[in-house]
């Protein structure tokens, strides 16, 4: 990809051709149409997919529906009318070469044709485009996912800021300095981020510089590490954590908690949130008015009513609904469950996300879900593998279409009666009818268990 283009900009067709990992071939490199940006990748075998296009897509196909010159002309006219960027034709499945009629039609319409070899799935091309468009965000997310657990562990050990920076540098392959305020920076390659009250965080290293969001996150942890040197504050958080754990286990009445801990928020509605263990010092900086407790397995935070969570904390977190003091125990338990889900999904999970079937299944061990997979999904998978049938795919599509036979048929390019016949075969094989609500729910659980067990 050209270096002068923004890292998170949409790639062009030329970028795709030049990407060695894609192994695409195509038209004359001097073709100006190759400079078209690709908004997204759309895979289809329809003769007229225009209703699914919004403009700028690279349309991928293996040409199953392109048998005649008329088919090719209809296909290309639809793409040109919808403003597609180009065509990517996969050889080796439906056709050994790109049909000459398709090449002629694309040439007339000014649509470049890229050719994908059998070894390159369309999903690889789609992933390349997605990562090109979201390059910066993905790079920050990957680095954050690797970095945050190490920094949290450092906080739990009560490491000094210097040791915390050494841990960050080891993960990122660079070196960090913590310079006093006003200190001269002699290295022009260095990057600095202010750390209020401590000075400046200085990055030194080779290769690409970390994104500002990542440096700001490290600076926040440095402040937290410095705060951990305050032994009295750390002991207070541990004591609060012990008391909140007792409330959760119903070994301490919430009213008694309000007498043991002085916090003005007890008088009104309280929102409870649960965070990864070791986050207490970090939260104390971000939420100075909150009551924070460090327990061995998690960190709990109480706020007076719902509070807006900053996005730059980059930690999974679970939240309860606001409650009165009397219901604090259930709120802590709710936040703990939400944190477990957030650790699976990433990001923030609130009470509204706890009332779904998905959230319920995520809380159950795989052993409890195994019978659904073994009795309902495994027989279908074995049959599909041995005979080349598509029972599981049909079932997944039927669920995704909310049990609509017509929508399922449309998605699979089948007749409605064919879908009905497949669902009937599923009933014969498993003894459960996908057209019945309770049985369909059982199939959903089975597919969930199969996906988690992969």
C-alpha positions as a LaTeX table, in Angstrom:
\begin{tabular}{lrrr}
\hline
Residue & $x$ (\AA) & $y$ (\AA) & $z$ (\AA) \\
\hline
Unk1 & 0.00 & 0.00 & 0.00 \\
Unk2 & 1.36 & 3.45 & $-0.82$ \\
Unk3 & 3.15 & 5.06 & 2.11 \\
Unk4 & 1.68 & 8.50 & 1.52 \\
Unk5 & $-1.86$ & 7.21 & 2.00 \\
Unk6 & $-3.45$ & 7.39 & 5.43 \\
Unk7 & $-2.97$ & 4.19 & 7.41 \\
Unk8 & $-6.68$ & 3.76 & 7.95 \\
Unk9 & $-7.77$ & 4.86 & 4.43 \\
Unk10 & $-9.67$ & 2.56 & 2.11 \\
Unk11 & $-7.30$ & 0.51 & $-0.09$ \\
Unk12 & $-7.38$ & 0.83 & $-3.87$ \\
Unk13 & $-7.59$ & $-1.97$ & $-6.39$ \\
Unk14 & $-3.92$ & $-1.31$ & $-7.09$ \\
Unk15 & $-3.12$ & $-1.88$ & $-3.40$ \\
Unk16 & $-4.81$ & $-5.27$ & $-3.60$ \\
Unk17 & $-2.83$ & $-6.20$ & $-6.71$ \\
Unk18 & 0.44 & $-5.17$ & $-5.05$ \\
Unk19 & $-0.28$ & $-7.10$ & $-1.83$ \\
Unk20 & 1.95 & $-10.16$ & $-2.05$ \\
Unk21 & $-0.15$ & $-12.18$ & 0.41 \\
Unk22 & $-3.21$ & $-11.96$ & $-1.88$ \\
Unk23 & $-1.48$ & $-13.26$ & $-5.05$ \\
Unk24 & $-4.03$ & $-11.48$ & $-7.24$ \\
Unk25 & $-3.44$ & $-10.88$ & $-10.93$ \\
Unk26 & $-5.19$ & $-8.40$ & $-13.12$ \\
Unk27 & $-5.19$ & $-5.89$ & $-15.94$ \\
Unk28 & $-2.53$ & $-3.53$ & $-17.19$ \\
Unk29 & $-0.99$ & $-1.73$ & $-14.15$ \\
Unk30 & $-1.30$ & 1.53 & $-16.06$ \\
Unk31 & $-5.10$ & 1.24 & $-15.95$ \\
Unk32 & $-6.33$ & 4.34 & $-14.09$ \\
Unk33 & $-9.38$ & 2.44 & $-12.88$ \\
Unk34 & $-7.08$ & 0.55 & $-10.52$ \\
Unk35 & $-6.87$ & 3.68 & $-8.38$ \\
Unk36 & $-10.51$ & 3.27 & $-7.33$ \\
Unk37 & $-10.93$ & 2.86 & $-3.59$ \\
Unk38 & $-12.57$ & $-0.31$ & $-2.30$ \\
Unk39 & $-15.23$ & 0.44 & 0.29 \\
Unk40 & $-15.87$ & $-3.22$ & 1.11 \\
Unk41 & $-15.81$ & $-6.75$ & $-0.31$ \\
Unk42 & $-19.07$ & $-8.38$ & $-1.36$ \\
Unk43 & $-19.22$ & $-12.05$ & $-2.36$ \\
Unk44 & $-22.13$ & $-13.18$ & $-4.52$ \\
Unk45 & $-23.24$ & $-15.73$ & $-7.11$ \\
Unk46 & $-26.33$ & $-13.76$ & $-8.16$ \\
Unk47 & $-26.71$ & $-12.53$ & $-11.72$ \\
Unk48 & $-27.99$ & $-9.18$ & $-10.41$ \\
Unk49 & $-26.70$ & $-8.34$ & $-6.90$ \\
Unk50 & $-27.26$ & $-4.58$ & $-7.30$ \\
Unk51 & $-29.81$ & $-4.32$ & $-4.49$ \\
Unk52 & $-27.12$ & $-5.45$ & $-2.03$ \\
Unk53 & $-24.51$ & $-2.92$ & $-3.21$ \\
Unk54 & $-23.98$ & 0.64 & $-2.02$ \\
Unk55 & $-21.08$ & 1.63 & $-4.25$ \\
Unk56 & $-17.33$ & 1.09 & $-4.13$ \\
Unk57 & $-17.46$ & $-2.67$ & $-3.44$ \\
Unk58 & $-15.08$ & $-5.22$ & $-4.89$ \\
Unk59 & $-17.56$ & $-7.90$ & $-6.00$ \\
Unk60 & $-16.16$ & $-11.42$ & $-5.68$ \\
Unk61 & $-17.60$ & $-14.38$ & $-7.58$ \\
Unk62 & $-16.64$ & $-17.80$ & $-8.91$ \\
Unk63 & $-19.16$ & $-17.43$ & $-11.74$ \\
Unk64 & $-21.66$ & $-20.14$ & $-10.84$ \\
Unk65 & $-24.47$ & $-18.12$ & $-12.46$ \\
Unk66 & $-22.36$ & $-16.80$ & $-15.36$ \\
Unk67 & $-22.82$ & $-19.34$ & $-18.17$ \\
Unk68 & $-23.70$ & $-17.24$ & $-21.19$ \\
Unk69 & $-22.77$ & $-13.87$ & $-22.66$ \\
Unk70 & $-26.19$ & $-12.60$ & $-21.58$ \\
Unk71 & $-25.51$ & $-13.70$ & $-17.98$ \\
Unk72 & $-22.20$ & $-11.85$ & $-17.99$ \\
Unk73 & $-23.72$ & $-8.72$ & $-19.52$ \\
Unk74 & $-26.54$ & $-8.66$ & $-16.94$ \\
Unk75 & $-24.04$ & $-9.15$ & $-14.12$ \\
Unk76 & $-21.67$ & $-6.38$ & $-15.25$ \\
Unk77 & $-24.47$ & $-3.90$ & $-16.02$ \\
Unk78 & $-25.81$ & $-4.42$ & $-12.49$ \\
Unk79 & $-22.39$ & $-3.82$ & $-10.95$ \\
Unk80 & $-21.66$ & $-0.76$ & $-13.06$ \\
Unk81 & $-25.07$ & 0.70 & $-12.27$ \\
Unk82 & $-24.50$ & 0.24 & $-8.54$ \\
Unk83 & $-21.08$ & 1.88 & $-8.69$ \\
Unk84 & $-18.97$ & $-1.17$ & $-7.85$ \\
Unk85 & $-15.21$ & $-0.64$ & $-7.84$ \\
Unk86 & $-14.37$ & $-3.83$ & $-9.70$ \\
Unk87 & $-14.74$ & $-7.59$ & $-10.00$ \\
Unk88 & $-12.61$ & $-10.29$ & $-8.35$ \\
Unk89 & $-13.06$ & $-13.61$ & $-10.12$ \\
Unk90 & $-12.04$ & $-16.78$ & $-8.33$ \\
Unk91 & $-10.81$ & $-19.46$ & $-10.73$ \\
Unk92 & $-10.72$ & $-23.19$ & $-10.01$ \\
Unk93 & $-14.29$ & $-23.71$ & $-8.80$ \\
Unk94 & $-16.90$ & $-22.88$ & $-11.40$ \\
Unk95 & $-14.42$ & $-21.94$ & $-14.15$ \\
Unk96 & $-10.78$ & $-22.69$ & $-14.83$ \\
Unk97 & $-10.36$ & $-19.24$ & $-16.46$ \\
Unk98 & $-12.25$ & $-15.97$ & $-16.43$ \\
Unk99 & $-15.04$ & $-16.23$ & $-19.04$ \\
Unk100 & $-14.16$ & $-14.21$ & $-22.13$ \\
Unk101 & $-17.70$ & $-12.77$ & $-22.20$ \\
Unk102 & $-17.20$ & $-11.43$ & $-18.66$ \\
Unk103 & $-13.89$ & $-9.83$ & $-19.58$ \\
Unk104 & $-15.45$ & $-8.17$ & $-22.64$ \\
Unk105 & $-18.41$ & $-6.85$ & $-20.66$ \\
Unk106 & $-16.16$ & $-5.49$ & $-17.91$ \\
Unk107 & $-13.88$ & $-3.85$ & $-20.46$ \\
Unk108 & $-16.84$ & $-2.05$ & $-22.03$ \\
Unk109 & $-18.10$ & $-0.92$ & $-18.61$ \\
Unk110 & $-14.65$ & 0.16 & $-17.39$ \\
Unk111 & $-14.70$ & $-2.36$ & $-14.54$ \\
Unk112 & $-11.28$ & $-3.82$ & $-13.68$ \\
Unk113 & $-11.15$ & $-7.60$ & $-13.22$ \\
Unk114 & $-8.85$ & $-9.07$ & $-10.59$ \\
Unk115 & $-8.21$ & $-12.80$ & $-10.64$ \\
Unk116 & $-7.91$ & $-14.81$ & $-7.41$ \\
Unk117 & $-6.15$ & $-18.20$ & $-7.54$ \\
Unk118 & $-7.77$ & $-21.26$ & $-5.89$ \\
Unk119 & $-5.39$ & $-20.94$ & $-2.93$ \\
Unk120 & $-6.77$ & $-17.52$ & $-1.91$ \\
Unk121 & $-10.27$ & $-17.57$ & $-0.34$ \\
Unk122 & $-12.38$ & $-14.46$ & $-0.74$ \\
Unk123 & $-12.37$ & $-14.15$ & 3.07 \\
Unk124 & $-8.64$ & $-13.36$ & 2.94 \\
Unk125 & $-9.31$ & $-10.48$ & 0.55 \\
Unk126 & $-12.18$ & $-9.25$ & 2.73 \\
Unk127 & $-9.97$ & $-9.34$ & 5.82 \\
Unk128 & $-7.24$ & $-7.40$ & 4.00 \\
Unk129 & $-9.69$ & $-4.63$ & 3.05 \\
Unk130 & $-11.16$ & $-4.49$ & 6.56 \\
Unk131 & $-7.76$ & $-4.25$ & 8.21 \\
Unk132 & $-6.65$ & $-1.62$ & 5.72 \\
Unk133 & $-9.69$ & 0.55 & 6.47 \\
Unk134 & $-9.40$ & 0.05 & 10.22 \\
Unk135 & $-5.63$ & $-0.30$ & 10.39 \\
Unk136 & $-4.97$ & 2.12 & 13.24 \\
Unk137 & $-7.88$ & 0.93 & 15.36 \\
Unk138 & $-6.92$ & $-2.73$ & 14.89 \\
Unk139 & $-3.26$ & $-2.07$ & 15.70 \\
Unk140 & $-4.21$ & $-0.25$ & 18.91 \\
Unk141 & $-6.69$ & $-2.97$ & 19.88 \\
Unk142 & $-4.15$ & $-5.76$ & 19.36 \\
Unk143 & $-1.46$ & $-3.94$ & 21.32 \\
Unk144 & $-3.94$ & $-3.08$ & 24.06 \\
Unk145 & $-5.10$ & $-6.69$ & 24.39 \\
Unk146 & $-1.49$ & $-7.81$ & 24.85 \\
Unk147 & $-0.50$ & $-4.92$ & 27.11 \\
Unk148 & $-3.37$ & $-4.45$ & 29.57 \\
Unk149 & $-3.10$ & $-7.86$ & 31.31 \\
Unk150 & 0.62 & $-7.25$ & 31.97 \\
Unk151 & $-0.02$ & $-3.76$ & 33.32 \\
Unk152 & $-2.83$ & $-4.98$ & 35.57 \\
Unk153 & $-0.54$ & $-7.71$ & 36.90 \\
Unk154 & 2.09 & $-5.07$ & 37.59 \\
Unk155 & $-0.43$ & $-3.02$ & 39.58 \\
Unk156 & $-1.47$ & $-6.07$ & 41.60 \\
Unk157 & 2.18 & $-6.63$ & 42.51 \\
Unk158 & 2.39 & $-2.97$ & 43.58 \\
Unk159 & 5.28 & $-2.45$ & 41.17 \\
Unk160 & 6.95 & 0.93 & 40.93 \\
Unk161 & 6.29 & 3.08 & 37.83 \\
Unk162 & 9.75 & 2.12 & 36.57 \\
Unk163 & 9.04 & $-1.61$ & 36.72 \\
Unk164 & 5.63 & $-1.06$ & 35.14 \\
Unk165 & 7.26 & 0.79 & 32.22 \\
Unk166 & 9.79 & $-2.01$ & 31.84 \\
Unk167 & 6.90 & $-4.49$ & 31.56 \\
Unk168 & 5.20 & $-2.30$ & 28.92 \\
Unk169 & 8.44 & $-1.96$ & 26.98 \\
Unk170 & 8.95 & $-5.71$ & 26.99 \\
Unk171 & 5.51 & $-6.29$ & 25.49 \\
Unk172 & 5.87 & $-3.58$ & 22.84 \\
Unk173 & 9.56 & $-4.12$ & 22.07 \\
Unk174 & 10.70 & $-0.63$ & 23.02 \\
Unk175 & 11.88 & 1.40 & 26.01 \\
Unk176 & 10.10 & 4.01 & 28.11 \\
Unk177 & 11.56 & 6.78 & 30.26 \\
Unk178 & 9.81 & 8.87 & 32.88 \\
Unk179 & 11.40 & 12.31 & 32.69 \\
Unk180 & 10.85 & 15.11 & 35.22 \\
Unk181 & 8.81 & 18.07 & 34.03 \\
Unk182 & 10.88 & 20.49 & 31.95 \\
Unk183 & 13.67 & 17.99 & 31.24 \\
Unk184 & 15.26 & 18.42 & 27.81 \\
Unk185 & 14.61 & 15.71 & 25.24 \\
Unk186 & 17.81 & 15.16 & 23.25 \\
Unk187 & 16.60 & 12.34 & 20.99 \\
Unk188 & 14.54 & 13.63 & 18.08 \\
Unk189 & 13.07 & 10.13 & 17.59 \\
Unk190 & 11.59 & 10.13 & 21.08 \\
Unk191 & 7.85 & 10.62 & 21.61 \\
Unk192 & 6.58 & 12.18 & 24.82 \\
Unk193 & 3.24 & 12.11 & 26.59 \\
Unk194 & 2.60 & 14.24 & 29.72 \\
Unk195 & 1.90 & 12.41 & 32.97 \\
Unk196 & 0.28 & 14.97 & 35.31 \\
Unk197 & 2.16 & 15.28 & 38.56 \\
Unk198 & 5.03 & 13.06 & 37.47 \\
Unk199 & 6.56 & 14.60 & 34.36 \\
Unk200 & 6.57 & 13.10 & 30.87 \\
Unk201 & 6.45 & 9.57 & 29.50 \\
Unk202 & 9.10 & 9.19 & 26.79 \\
Unk203 & 8.97 & 6.44 & 24.16 \\
Unk204 & 12.21 & 5.33 & 22.58 \\
Unk205 & 12.49 & 2.49 & 20.13 \\
Unk206 & 12.78 & 1.25 & 16.61 \\
Unk207 & 10.03 & 0.61 & 14.12 \\
Unk208 & 6.59 & 2.18 & 14.15 \\
Unk209 & 5.78 & 4.57 & 16.97 \\
Unk210 & 2.90 & 3.58 & 19.24 \\
Unk211 & $-0.40$ & 5.30 & 18.59 \\
Unk212 & $-1.23$ & 8.24 & 20.91 \\
Unk213 & $-4.15$ & 6.30 & 22.42 \\
Unk214 & $-1.77$ & 3.52 & 23.49 \\
Unk215 & 0.71 & 5.96 & 25.03 \\
Unk216 & $-2.09$ & 7.71 & 26.89 \\
Unk217 & $-3.18$ & 4.35 & 28.29 \\
Unk218 & 0.34 & 3.59 & 29.54 \\
Unk219 & 0.58 & 7.07 & 31.07 \\
Unk220 & $-2.67$ & 6.41 & 32.95 \\
Unk221 & $-1.24$ & 3.17 & 34.36 \\
Unk222 & 1.94 & 5.00 & 35.37 \\
Unk223 & $-0.13$ & 7.44 & 37.42 \\
Unk224 & $-1.96$ & 4.50 & 38.96 \\
Unk225 & 1.33 & 2.79 & 39.81 \\
Unk226 & 2.51 & 5.94 & 41.54 \\
Unk227 & $-0.77$ & 6.04 & 43.44 \\
Unk228 & $-0.19$ & 2.47 & 44.60 \\
Unk229 & 2.79 & 3.74 & 46.55 \\
Unk230 & 0.19 & 5.29 & 48.83 \\
Unk231 & $-0.09$ & 2.31 & 51.19 \\
Unk232 & $-2.95$ & 3.78 & 53.18 \\
Unk233 & $-5.14$ & 4.21 & 50.06 \\
Unk234 & $-4.35$ & 0.65 & 48.94 \\
Unk235 & $-5.26$ & $-0.77$ & 52.36 \\
Unk236 & $-8.52$ & 1.19 & 52.35 \\
Unk237 & $-9.49$ & $-0.28$ & 48.98 \\
Unk238 & $-8.69$ & $-3.80$ & 50.22 \\
Unk239 & $-10.84$ & $-3.26$ & 53.32 \\
Unk240 & $-13.75$ & $-1.96$ & 51.20 \\
Unk241 & $-13.31$ & $-4.94$ & 48.86 \\
Unk242 & $-13.57$ & $-7.36$ & 51.78 \\
Unk243 & $-16.73$ & $-5.68$ & 53.05 \\
Unk244 & $-18.38$ & $-5.64$ & 49.61 \\
Unk245 & $-17.58$ & $-9.33$ & 49.19 \\
Unk246 & $-19.32$ & $-10.02$ & 52.50 \\
Unk247 & $-22.37$ & $-8.06$ & 51.33 \\
Unk248 & $-22.45$ & $-10.07$ & 48.10 \\
Unk249 & $-22.39$ & $-13.35$ & 50.05 \\
Unk250 & $-25.09$ & $-12.04$ & 52.40 \\
Unk251 & $-22.73$ & $-12.23$ & 55.38 \\
Unk252 & $-23.01$ & $-8.49$ & 56.01 \\
Unk253 & $-26.14$ & $-6.35$ & 55.80 \\
Unk254 & $-25.89$ & $-3.35$ & 53.44 \\
Unk255 & $-27.05$ & $-1.05$ & 56.27 \\
Unk256 & $-24.10$ & $-2.26$ & 58.34 \\
Unk257 & $-21.77$ & $-1.46$ & 55.43 \\
Unk258 & $-22.97$ & 2.15 & 55.41 \\
Unk259 & $-22.04$ & 2.40 & 59.09 \\
Unk260 & $-18.55$ & 0.91 & 58.57 \\
Unk261 & $-17.69$ & 2.96 & 55.47 \\
Unk262 & $-18.23$ & 6.68 & 55.14 \\
Unk263 & $-19.43$ & 7.40 & 51.60 \\
Unk264 & $-22.16$ & 9.92 & 50.68 \\
Unk265 & $-23.50$ & 7.83 & 47.80 \\
Unk266 & $-25.25$ & 5.38 & 50.13 \\
Unk267 & $-28.10$ & 7.87 & 50.56 \\
Unk268 & $-29.44$ & 7.53 & 47.00 \\
Unk269 & $-29.40$ & 5.07 & 44.10 \\
Unk270 & $-26.16$ & 3.14 & 43.67 \\
Unk271 & $-24.69$ & 1.69 & 40.48 \\
Unk272 & $-22.19$ & $-1.12$ & 40.87 \\
Unk273 & $-19.54$ & $-2.02$ & 38.32 \\
Unk274 & $-17.03$ & $-4.88$ & 38.33 \\
Unk275 & $-13.54$ & $-4.62$ & 36.84 \\
Unk276 & $-10.51$ & $-6.91$ & 36.46 \\
Unk277 & $-8.51$ & $-7.46$ & 39.64 \\
Unk278 & $-5.78$ & $-4.88$ & 40.11 \\
Unk279 & $-7.67$ & $-1.98$ & 38.53 \\
Unk280 & $-8.38$ & $-0.18$ & 41.81 \\
Unk281 & $-5.60$ & 2.43 & 41.63 \\
Unk282 & $-6.47$ & 3.15 & 38.01 \\
Unk283 & $-10.15$ & 3.67 & 38.85 \\
Unk284 & $-9.29$ & 5.92 & 41.79 \\
Unk285 & $-7.73$ & 8.37 & 39.33 \\
Unk286 & $-10.58$ & 8.25 & 36.82 \\
Unk287 & $-13.44$ & 8.28 & 39.36 \\
Unk288 & $-12.34$ & 10.24 & 42.44 \\
Unk289 & $-15.87$ & 10.32 & 43.88 \\
Unk290 & $-16.50$ & 6.57 & 43.65 \\
Unk291 & $-16.19$ & 3.94 & 46.38 \\
Unk292 & $-13.68$ & 1.36 & 45.15 \\
Unk293 & $-12.92$ & $-2.02$ & 46.65 \\
Unk294 & $-10.12$ & $-4.41$ & 45.69 \\
Unk295 & $-11.03$ & $-8.09$ & 46.10 \\
Unk296 & $-8.67$ & $-10.94$ & 45.19 \\
Unk297 & $-10.57$ & $-11.89$ & 42.01 \\
Unk298 & $-11.99$ & $-8.55$ & 40.84 \\
Unk299 & $-12.31$ & $-4.85$ & 41.59 \\
Unk300 & $-15.71$ & $-3.39$ & 42.55 \\
Unk301 & $-16.77$ & 0.21 & 42.18 \\
Unk302 & $-19.86$ & 1.94 & 43.52 \\
Unk303 & $-21.04$ & 5.25 & 42.09 \\
Unk304 & $-23.92$ & 7.52 & 43.02 \\
Unk305 & $-26.28$ & 6.62 & 40.18 \\
Unk306 & $-25.22$ & 5.67 & 36.68 \\
Unk307 & $-21.93$ & 7.18 & 35.56 \\
Unk308 & $-20.55$ & 7.59 & 32.04 \\
Unk309 & $-17.57$ & 5.34 & 31.44 \\
Unk310 & $-14.59$ & 6.73 & 29.51 \\
Unk311 & $-13.62$ & 4.72 & 26.43 \\
Unk312 & $-9.88$ & 5.13 & 26.99 \\
Unk313 & $-9.70$ & 2.83 & 30.03 \\
Unk314 & $-9.58$ & $-0.14$ & 27.61 \\
Unk315 & $-10.70$ & $-2.61$ & 30.30 \\
Unk316 & $-13.59$ & $-5.08$ & 30.25 \\
Unk317 & $-16.24$ & $-4.05$ & 32.74 \\
Unk318 & $-19.65$ & $-5.26$ & 33.90 \\
Unk319 & $-22.40$ & $-2.97$ & 35.24 \\
Unk320 & $-25.53$ & $-3.45$ & 37.28 \\
Unk321 & $-28.71$ & $-1.43$ & 37.13 \\
Unk322 & $-28.95$ & 1.38 & 39.72 \\
Unk323 & $-30.35$ & 0.07 & 43.04 \\
Unk324 & $-31.01$ & 1.24 & 46.55 \\
Unk325 & $-28.66$ & 0.31 & 49.37 \\
Unk326 & $-30.90$ & $-2.59$ & 50.42 \\
Unk327 & $-30.36$ & $-4.35$ & 47.05 \\
Unk328 & $-26.61$ & $-3.78$ & 46.90 \\
Unk329 & $-25.78$ & $-7.49$ & 47.26 \\
Unk330 & $-27.74$ & $-8.46$ & 44.15 \\
Unk331 & $-26.24$ & $-5.53$ & 42.25 \\
Unk332 & $-22.71$ & $-6.73$ & 43.02 \\
Unk333 & $-23.63$ & $-10.25$ & 41.85 \\
Unk334 & $-25.15$ & $-8.80$ & 38.67 \\
Unk335 & $-22.03$ & $-6.75$ & 37.95 \\
Unk336 & $-19.83$ & $-9.81$ & 38.50 \\
Unk337 & $-21.82$ & $-11.82$ & 35.94 \\
Unk338 & $-21.66$ & $-8.91$ & 33.49 \\
Unk339 & $-17.86$ & $-8.73$ & 33.94 \\
Unk340 & $-17.56$ & $-12.43$ & 33.07 \\
Unk341 & $-19.44$ & $-11.76$ & 29.83 \\
Unk342 & $-17.35$ & $-8.65$ & 29.13 \\
Unk343 & $-14.16$ & $-10.66$ & 29.52 \\
Unk344 & $-15.44$ & $-13.05$ & 26.83 \\
Unk345 & $-16.65$ & $-10.33$ & 24.48 \\
Unk346 & $-14.45$ & $-7.36$ & 25.36 \\
Unk347 & $-15.75$ & $-3.88$ & 26.16 \\
Unk348 & $-18.64$ & $-3.03$ & 28.45 \\
Unk349 & $-21.63$ & $-5.20$ & 29.41 \\
Unk350 & $-24.60$ & $-3.60$ & 31.12 \\
Unk351 & $-27.77$ & $-4.99$ & 32.69 \\
Unk352 & $-29.67$ & $-4.77$ & 29.41 \\
Unk353 & $-27.34$ & $-7.39$ & 27.95 \\
Unk354 & $-27.89$ & $-9.88$ & 30.77 \\
Unk355 & $-31.46$ & $-10.73$ & 29.79 \\
Unk356 & $-30.60$ & $-12.46$ & 26.49 \\
Unk357 & $-30.29$ & $-16.15$ & 25.66 \\
Unk358 & $-26.70$ & $-15.51$ & 24.56 \\
Unk359 & $-25.72$ & $-14.07$ & 27.94 \\
Unk360 & $-27.37$ & $-17.00$ & 29.74 \\
Unk361 & $-25.45$ & $-19.54$ & 27.64 \\
Unk362 & $-22.15$ & $-17.73$ & 28.22 \\
Unk363 & $-22.61$ & $-18.22$ & 31.95 \\
Unk364 & $-23.07$ & $-22.00$ & 31.67 \\
Unk365 & $-20.18$ & $-24.47$ & 31.52 \\
Unk366 & $-19.75$ & $-26.41$ & 28.29 \\
Unk367 & $-20.46$ & $-29.67$ & 30.11 \\
Unk368 & $-24.08$ & $-28.58$ & 30.65 \\
Unk369 & $-24.48$ & $-27.68$ & 26.99 \\
Unk370 & $-22.76$ & $-30.81$ & 25.62 \\
Unk371 & $-25.95$ & $-32.92$ & 25.27 \\
Unk372 & $-27.49$ & $-30.30$ & 22.96 \\
Unk373 & $-24.43$ & $-30.45$ & 20.70 \\
Unk374 & $-24.04$ & $-34.24$ & 20.83 \\
Unk375 & $-27.70$ & $-35.09$ & 20.15 \\
Unk376 & $-28.74$ & $-32.27$ & 17.80 \\
Unk377 & $-25.73$ & $-30.88$ & 15.95 \\
Unk378 & $-23.08$ & $-33.60$ & 15.77 \\
Unk379 & $-25.30$ & $-36.03$ & 13.76 \\
Unk380 & $-26.03$ & $-33.28$ & 11.23 \\
Unk381 & $-22.36$ & $-32.30$ & 10.99 \\
Unk382 & $-21.28$ & $-35.91$ & 10.43 \\
Unk383 & $-23.88$ & $-36.35$ & 7.70 \\
Unk384 & $-22.88$ & $-33.08$ & 6.01 \\
Unk385 & $-19.22$ & $-34.11$ & 6.08 \\
Unk386 & $-19.77$ & $-37.62$ & 4.73 \\
Unk387 & $-22.40$ & $-36.83$ & 2.08 \\
Unk388 & $-21.81$ & $-33.19$ & 1.23 \\
Unk389 & $-25.24$ & $-32.09$ & 2.48 \\
Unk390 & $-25.91$ & $-28.69$ & 4.08 \\
Unk391 & $-28.18$ & $-29.38$ & 7.03 \\
Unk392 & $-26.19$ & $-27.28$ & 9.53 \\
Unk393 & $-25.84$ & $-24.36$ & 7.14 \\
Unk394 & $-29.57$ & $-24.46$ & 6.43 \\
Unk395 & $-30.33$ & $-24.56$ & 10.15 \\
Unk396 & $-28.03$ & $-21.61$ & 10.88 \\
Unk397 & $-29.59$ & $-19.56$ & 8.11 \\
Unk398 & $-33.09$ & $-20.47$ & 9.31 \\
Unk399 & $-32.21$ & $-19.21$ & 12.79 \\
Unk400 & $-30.59$ & $-16.04$ & 11.40 \\
Unk401 & $-33.79$ & $-15.38$ & 9.42 \\
Unk402 & $-35.90$ & $-15.65$ & 12.59 \\
Unk403 & $-37.60$ & $-18.86$ & 11.45 \\
Unk404 & $-38.82$ & $-17.47$ & 8.13 \\
Unk405 & $-38.94$ & $-20.11$ & 5.38 \\
Unk406 & $-39.14$ & $-17.53$ & 2.58 \\
Unk407 & $-36.21$ & $-15.46$ & 3.88 \\
Unk408 & $-34.12$ & $-18.59$ & 4.39 \\
Unk409 & $-34.86$ & $-19.70$ & 0.83 \\
Unk410 & $-33.87$ & $-16.27$ & $-0.46$ \\
Unk411 & $-30.57$ & $-16.28$ & 1.45 \\
Unk412 & $-29.67$ & $-19.79$ & 0.26 \\
Unk413 & $-30.95$ & $-19.25$ & $-3.32$ \\
Unk414 & $-33.34$ & $-22.17$ & $-2.89$ \\
Unk415 & $-37.03$ & $-22.81$ & $-3.36$ \\
Unk416 & $-39.11$ & $-22.61$ & $-0.19$ \\
Unk417 & $-40.11$ & $-26.26$ & $-0.57$ \\
Unk418 & $-36.45$ & $-27.26$ & $-0.65$ \\
Unk419 & $-35.86$ & $-25.50$ & 2.66 \\
Unk420 & $-38.95$ & $-27.15$ & 4.12 \\
Unk421 & $-37.68$ & $-30.55$ & 2.92 \\
Unk422 & $-34.27$ & $-30.00$ & 4.55 \\
Unk423 & $-35.87$ & $-29.03$ & 7.85 \\
Unk424 & $-37.98$ & $-32.18$ & 7.61 \\
Unk425 & $-34.82$ & $-34.24$ & 7.15 \\
Unk426 & $-33.35$ & $-32.57$ & 10.21 \\
Unk427 & $-36.40$ & $-33.67$ & 12.18 \\
Unk428 & $-35.99$ & $-37.25$ & 10.90 \\
Unk429 & $-32.31$ & $-37.32$ & 11.91 \\
Unk430 & $-32.59$ & $-35.69$ & 15.33 \\
Unk431 & $-36.19$ & $-36.24$ & 16.38 \\
Unk432 & $-36.65$ & $-32.50$ & 16.94 \\
Unk433 & $-38.65$ & $-30.19$ & 14.67 \\
Unk434 & $-37.00$ & $-26.84$ & 13.81 \\
Unk435 & $-40.44$ & $-25.44$ & 12.98 \\
Unk436 & $-41.44$ & $-25.79$ & 16.65 \\
Unk437 & $-40.29$ & $-22.94$ & 18.88 \\
Unk438 & $-38.99$ & $-25.04$ & 21.77 \\
Unk439 & $-37.12$ & $-27.40$ & 19.46 \\
Unk440 & $-35.62$ & $-24.49$ & 17.50 \\
Unk441 & $-34.34$ & $-23.03$ & 20.77 \\
Unk442 & $-32.71$ & $-26.37$ & 21.54 \\
Unk443 & $-30.98$ & $-26.27$ & 18.15 \\
Unk444 & $-29.74$ & $-22.73$ & 18.89 \\
Unk445 & $-28.22$ & $-23.98$ & 22.16 \\
Unk446 & $-26.62$ & $-26.90$ & 20.35 \\
Unk447 & $-25.02$ & $-24.65$ & 17.72 \\
Unk448 & $-23.78$ & $-22.34$ & 20.46 \\
Unk449 & $-22.17$ & $-25.26$ & 22.26 \\
Unk450 & $-20.60$ & $-26.49$ & 19.00 \\
Unk451 & $-19.14$ & $-23.04$ & 18.29 \\
Unk452 & $-17.72$ & $-22.69$ & 21.79 \\
Unk453 & $-16.19$ & $-26.14$ & 21.65 \\
Unk454 & $-14.26$ & $-25.52$ & 18.43 \\
\hline
\end{tabular}
